[in-house]
Amino acid sequence: GDLAKAHKAYQALLKSYPQSERFEEVVEREYELGNAFLSGEKGMMFGLKIRPSFPIAIEIFKNIVEVAPFSSFGDKAQFQLGNAYLKSAQYDNAIEAFQELIDLYPKSLLVQDARLQMAEVSYAKARVETRDQSVLDEASQQADRYLKRYGTAPEAEKAARIRQEVDEKNAEKNCRIGIYYEKENYLDSALIYYRDTAKRYPDTVWGKKAADK
Protein backbone atom coordinates (compact mmCIF):
# COMPACT_ATOMS: atom_id res chain seq x y z
CA GLY A 1 0.00 0.00 0.00
CA ASP A 2 3.00 2.38 -0.03
CA LEU A 3 2.61 3.58 -3.59
CA ALA A 4 5.36 6.21 -3.44
CA LYS A 5 7.90 3.54 -2.50
CA ALA A 6 6.42 1.24 -5.13
CA HIS A 7 7.16 3.92 -7.71
CA LYS A 8 10.76 4.22 -6.51
CA ALA A 9 11.23 0.44 -6.81
CA TYR A 10 9.73 0.34 -10.29
CA GLN A 11 11.81 3.34 -11.31
CA ALA A 12 14.98 1.59 -10.17
CA LEU A 13 14.04 -1.56 -12.09
CA LEU A 14 13.42 0.34 -15.32
CA LYS A 15 16.77 2.10 -15.11
CA SER A 16 18.83 -0.87 -13.94
CA TYR A 17 17.25 -3.73 -15.92
CA PRO A 18 16.08 -2.37 -19.28
CA GLN A 19 16.34 -5.89 -20.75
CA SER A 20 14.03 -7.41 -18.17
CA GLU A 21 11.20 -9.48 -19.61
CA ARG A 22 8.89 -7.59 -17.23
CA PHE A 23 10.00 -4.17 -18.47
CA GLU A 24 6.76 -3.41 -20.33
CA GLU A 25 4.68 -4.61 -17.39
CA VAL A 26 6.53 -2.27 -15.04
CA VAL A 27 6.11 0.64 -17.46
CA GLU A 28 2.37 0.01 -17.39
CA ARG A 29 2.36 -0.13 -13.58
CA GLU A 30 4.29 3.13 -13.42
CA TYR A 31 1.84 4.73 -15.82
CA GLU A 32 -1.10 3.62 -13.68
CA LEU A 33 0.62 4.98 -10.58
CA GLY A 34 1.19 8.30 -12.33
CA ASN A 35 -2.47 8.55 -13.25
CA ALA A 36 -3.47 7.72 -9.69
CA PHE A 37 -1.29 10.45 -8.20
CA LEU A 38 -2.48 12.87 -10.89
CA SER A 39 -6.19 12.31 -10.34
CA GLY A 40 -6.18 12.04 -6.55
CA GLU A 41 -9.12 10.30 -4.92
CA LYS A 42 -10.62 9.60 -8.32
CA GLY A 43 -7.67 7.31 -8.92
CA MET A 44 -7.97 4.01 -7.09
CA MET A 45 -5.18 1.43 -6.93
CA PHE A 46 -5.25 -1.81 -4.98
CA GLY A 47 -8.51 -0.65 -3.39
CA LEU A 48 -6.80 2.45 -1.96
CA LYS A 49 -7.80 6.07 -2.31
CA ILE A 50 -4.83 8.15 -3.30
CA ARG A 51 -4.17 11.74 -2.40
CA PRO A 52 -3.29 13.90 -5.37
CA SER A 53 0.43 14.46 -5.60
CA PHE A 54 1.38 16.31 -8.74
CA PRO A 55 5.16 16.33 -8.08
CA ILE A 56 5.18 12.52 -7.88
CA ALA A 57 3.02 12.27 -10.99
CA ILE A 58 5.44 14.56 -12.85
CA GLU A 59 8.39 12.45 -11.71
CA ILE A 60 6.70 9.24 -12.84
CA PHE A 61 5.70 10.46 -16.29
CA LYS A 62 9.12 12.05 -16.87
CA ASN A 63 10.74 8.77 -15.93
CA ILE A 64 8.63 6.80 -18.41
CA VAL A 65 9.43 9.24 -21.19
CA GLU A 66 13.14 9.04 -20.41
CA VAL A 67 13.55 5.26 -20.07
CA ALA A 68 10.77 3.97 -22.33
CA PRO A 69 10.01 6.70 -24.89
CA PHE A 70 8.99 4.24 -27.61
CA SER A 71 7.03 1.84 -25.46
CA SER A 72 3.26 1.66 -25.86
CA PHE A 73 3.04 4.21 -23.03
CA GLY A 74 5.58 6.74 -24.31
CA ASP A 75 3.16 9.16 -25.93
CA LYS A 76 0.57 8.63 -23.20
CA ALA A 77 3.13 9.48 -20.50
CA GLN A 78 4.24 12.57 -22.44
CA PHE A 79 0.62 13.73 -22.66
CA GLN A 80 -0.02 13.14 -18.97
CA LEU A 81 3.20 14.94 -18.13
CA GLY A 82 1.69 18.00 -19.75
CA ASN A 83 -1.49 17.56 -17.73
CA ALA A 84 0.50 17.16 -14.51
CA TYR A 85 2.35 20.42 -15.20
CA LEU A 86 -0.99 22.09 -15.97
CA LYS A 87 -2.49 20.99 -12.66
CA SER A 88 0.65 22.27 -10.94
CA ALA A 89 0.15 25.65 -12.65
CA GLN A 90 3.53 25.23 -14.39
CA TYR A 91 2.13 26.58 -17.62
CA ASP A 92 5.32 27.00 -19.64
CA ASN A 93 6.42 23.46 -18.80
CA ALA A 94 2.97 22.18 -19.74
CA ILE A 95 3.07 23.84 -23.15
CA GLU A 96 6.57 22.48 -23.72
CA ALA A 97 5.46 18.95 -22.77
CA PHE A 98 2.52 19.02 -25.19
CA GLN A 99 4.71 20.44 -27.94
CA GLU A 100 7.23 17.64 -27.37
CA LEU A 101 4.45 15.09 -27.82
CA ILE A 102 3.62 16.66 -31.18
CA ASP A 103 7.30 16.69 -32.19
CA LEU A 104 8.27 13.22 -30.91
CA TYR A 105 5.06 11.36 -31.69
CA PRO A 106 3.59 13.04 -34.79
CA LYS A 107 1.47 9.97 -35.61
CA SER A 108 0.07 9.59 -32.10
CA LEU A 109 -3.68 9.69 -31.66
CA LEU A 110 -3.04 12.16 -28.83
CA VAL A 111 -1.64 14.91 -31.08
CA GLN A 112 -5.05 16.48 -31.59
CA ASP A 113 -5.72 16.47 -27.84
CA ALA A 114 -2.27 17.95 -27.21
CA ARG A 115 -2.98 20.86 -29.54
CA LEU A 116 -6.25 21.56 -27.73
CA GLN A 117 -4.50 21.37 -24.37
CA MET A 118 -1.93 23.90 -25.57
CA ALA A 119 -4.78 26.34 -26.18
CA GLU A 120 -6.27 25.56 -22.76
CA VAL A 121 -2.91 26.02 -21.02
CA SER A 122 -2.19 29.28 -22.82
CA TYR A 123 -5.55 30.66 -21.75
CA ALA A 124 -5.08 29.47 -18.16
CA LYS A 125 -1.74 31.30 -18.14
CA ALA A 126 -3.38 34.42 -19.56
CA ARG A 127 -5.93 34.46 -16.74
CA VAL A 128 -3.04 34.60 -14.26
CA GLU A 129 -0.69 36.95 -16.11
CA THR A 130 -3.37 39.52 -16.88
CA ARG A 131 -1.01 42.39 -17.64
CA ASP A 132 0.93 40.61 -20.36
CA GLN A 133 -0.88 41.11 -23.68
CA SER A 134 1.46 38.68 -25.45
CA VAL A 135 0.19 35.82 -23.27
CA LEU A 136 -3.40 36.57 -24.28
CA ASP A 137 -2.35 36.77 -27.93
CA GLU A 138 -0.65 33.38 -27.63
CA ALA A 139 -3.88 31.83 -26.29
CA SER A 140 -5.77 33.23 -29.27
CA GLN A 141 -3.16 31.92 -31.70
CA GLN A 142 -3.19 28.45 -30.16
CA ALA A 143 -6.98 28.33 -30.42
CA ASP A 144 -6.80 29.46 -34.06
CA ARG A 145 -4.24 26.79 -34.90
CA TYR A 146 -6.50 24.12 -33.45
CA LEU A 147 -9.58 25.41 -35.26
CA LYS A 148 -7.74 25.49 -38.61
CA ARG A 149 -6.73 21.85 -38.25
CA TYR A 150 -9.72 20.38 -36.44
CA GLY A 151 -12.53 22.86 -36.94
CA THR A 152 -15.11 20.12 -37.53
CA ALA A 153 -14.13 18.02 -34.50
CA PRO A 154 -16.58 17.85 -31.57
CA GLU A 155 -13.87 19.26 -29.29
CA ALA A 156 -13.49 22.33 -31.53
CA GLU A 157 -16.18 23.99 -29.42
CA LYS A 158 -13.65 24.31 -26.58
CA ALA A 159 -11.14 26.06 -28.83
CA ALA A 160 -13.89 28.33 -30.18
CA ARG A 161 -14.88 29.21 -26.60
CA ILE A 162 -11.28 30.16 -25.78
CA ARG A 163 -11.06 32.32 -28.89
CA GLN A 164 -14.37 34.01 -28.03
CA GLU A 165 -13.32 34.75 -24.45
CA VAL A 166 -9.99 36.15 -25.62
CA ASP A 167 -11.81 38.36 -28.11
CA GLU A 168 -14.12 39.59 -25.35
CA LYS A 169 -11.15 40.58 -23.19
CA ASN A 170 -9.40 42.37 -26.06
CA ALA A 171 -12.60 44.11 -27.08
CA GLU A 172 -13.24 45.27 -23.53
CA LYS A 173 -9.73 46.68 -23.21
CA ASN A 174 -9.99 48.64 -26.48
CA CYS A 175 -13.51 49.86 -25.78
CA ARG A 176 -12.58 51.10 -22.31
CA ILE A 177 -9.75 53.13 -23.83
CA GLY A 178 -12.32 54.69 -26.12
CA ILE A 179 -14.57 55.43 -23.13
CA TYR A 180 -11.66 57.11 -21.36
CA TYR A 181 -10.92 59.35 -24.34
CA GLU A 182 -14.61 60.17 -24.69
CA LYS A 183 -14.82 61.25 -21.04
CA GLU A 184 -11.73 63.43 -21.51
CA ASN A 185 -13.42 64.92 -24.59
CA TYR A 186 -10.80 63.58 -27.02
CA LEU A 187 -13.57 62.51 -29.37
CA ASP A 188 -11.45 61.80 -32.44
CA SER A 189 -9.28 59.41 -30.42
CA ALA A 190 -12.37 57.82 -28.88
CA LEU A 191 -13.82 57.21 -32.35
CA ILE A 192 -10.63 55.51 -33.49
CA TYR A 193 -10.84 52.98 -30.67
CA TYR A 194 -14.60 52.47 -31.00
CA ARG A 195 -14.35 51.86 -34.74
CA ASP A 196 -11.38 49.52 -34.36
CA THR A 197 -13.13 47.51 -31.64
CA ALA A 198 -16.38 47.25 -33.60
CA LYS A 199 -14.51 46.15 -36.72
CA ARG A 200 -12.16 43.61 -35.11
CA TYR A 201 -14.56 42.11 -32.57
CA PRO A 202 -18.08 42.45 -34.03
CA ASP A 203 -19.39 39.29 -32.36
CA THR A 204 -18.48 40.33 -28.82
CA VAL A 205 -20.50 42.22 -26.23
CA TRP A 206 -17.93 45.00 -26.14
CA GLY A 207 -17.72 45.09 -29.92
CA LYS A 208 -21.44 45.80 -30.07
CA LYS A 209 -21.10 48.50 -27.38
CA ALA A 210 -18.32 50.09 -29.40
CA ALA A 211 -20.50 50.01 -32.53
CA ASP A 212 -23.31 51.76 -30.63
CA LYS A 213 -20.87 54.40 -29.45
FENKA-V116486 format. One record per residue. N is the residue number from 0. RES is the residue in one letter. SS is DSSP state (2 for helix, 1 for strand, 0 for the rest). Layout:
# FENKA-V116486
N_RES_SS, N_RES_SS
This chain:
# FENKA-V116486
0_G_0, 1_D_0, 2_L_2, 3_A_2, 4_K_2, 5_A_2, 6_H_2, 7_K_2, 8_A_2, 9_Y_2, 10_Q_2, 11_A_2, 12_L_2, 13_L_2, 14_K_2, 15_S_2, 16_Y_0, 17_P_0, 18_Q_0, 19_S_0, 20_E_0, 21_R_0, 22_F_2, 23_E_2, 24_E_2, 25_V_2, 26_V_2, 27_E_2, 28_R_2, 29_E_2, 30_Y_2, 31_E_2, 32_L_2, 33_G_2, 34_N_2, 35_A_2, 36_F_2, 37_L_2, 38_S_2, 39_G_2, 40_E_2, 41_K_2, 42_G_0, 43_M_1, 44_M_1, 45_F_0, 46_G_0, 47_L_1, 48_K_1, 49_I_0, 50_R_0, 51_P_0, 52_S_0, 53_F_2, 54_P_2, 55_I_2, 56_A_2, 57_I_2, 58_E_2, 59_I_2, 60_F_2, 61_K_2, 62_N_2, 63_I_2, 64_V_2, 65_E_2, 66_V_2, 67_A_0, 68_P_0, 69_F_0, 70_S_0, 71_S_0, 72_F_0, 73_G_2, 74_D_2, 75_K_2, 76_A_2, 77_Q_2, 78_F_2, 79_Q_2, 80_L_2, 81_G_2, 82_N_2, 83_A_2, 84_Y_2, 85_L_2, 86_K_2, 87_S_0, 88_A_0, 89_Q_0, 90_Y_2, 91_D_2, 92_N_2, 93_A_2, 94_I_2, 95_E_2, 96_A_2, 97_F_2, 98_Q_2, 99_E_2, 100_L_2, 101_I_2, 102_D_2, 103_L_2, 104_Y_0, 105_P_0, 106_K_0, 107_S_0, 108_L_0, 109_L_0, 110_V_2, 111_Q_2, 112_D_2, 113_A_2, 114_R_2, 115_L_2, 116_Q_2, 117_M_2, 118_A_2, 119_E_2, 120_V_2, 121_S_2, 122_Y_2, 123_A_2, 124_K_2, 125_A_2, 126_R_2, 127_V_2, 128_E_0, 129_T_0, 130_R_0, 131_D_0, 132_Q_2, 133_S_2, 134_V_2, 135_L_2, 136_D_2, 137_E_2, 138_A_2, 139_S_2, 140_Q_2, 141_Q_2, 142_A_2, 143_D_2, 144_R_2, 145_Y_2, 146_L_2, 147_K_2, 148_R_2, 149_Y_2, 150_G_0, 151_T_0, 152_A_0, 153_P_0, 154_E_0, 155_A_2, 156_E_2, 157_K_2, 158_A_2, 159_A_2, 160_R_2, 161_I_2, 162_R_2, 163_Q_2, 164_E_2, 165_V_2, 166_D_2, 167_E_2, 168_K_2, 169_N_2, 170_A_2, 171_E_2, 172_K_2, 173_N_2, 174_C_2, 175_R_2, 176_I_2, 177_G_2, 178_I_2, 179_Y_2, 180_Y_2, 181_E_2, 182_K_2, 183_E_0, 184_N_0, 185_Y_0, 186_L_2, 187_D_2, 188_S_2, 189_A_2, 190_L_2, 191_I_2, 192_Y_2, 193_Y_2, 194_R_2, 195_D_2, 196_T_2, 197_A_2, 198_K_2, 199_R_2, 200_Y_0, 201_P_0, 202_D_0, 203_T_0, 204_V_2, 205_W_2, 206_G_2, 207_K_2, 208_K_2, 209_A_2, 210_A_2, 211_D_2, 212_K_0
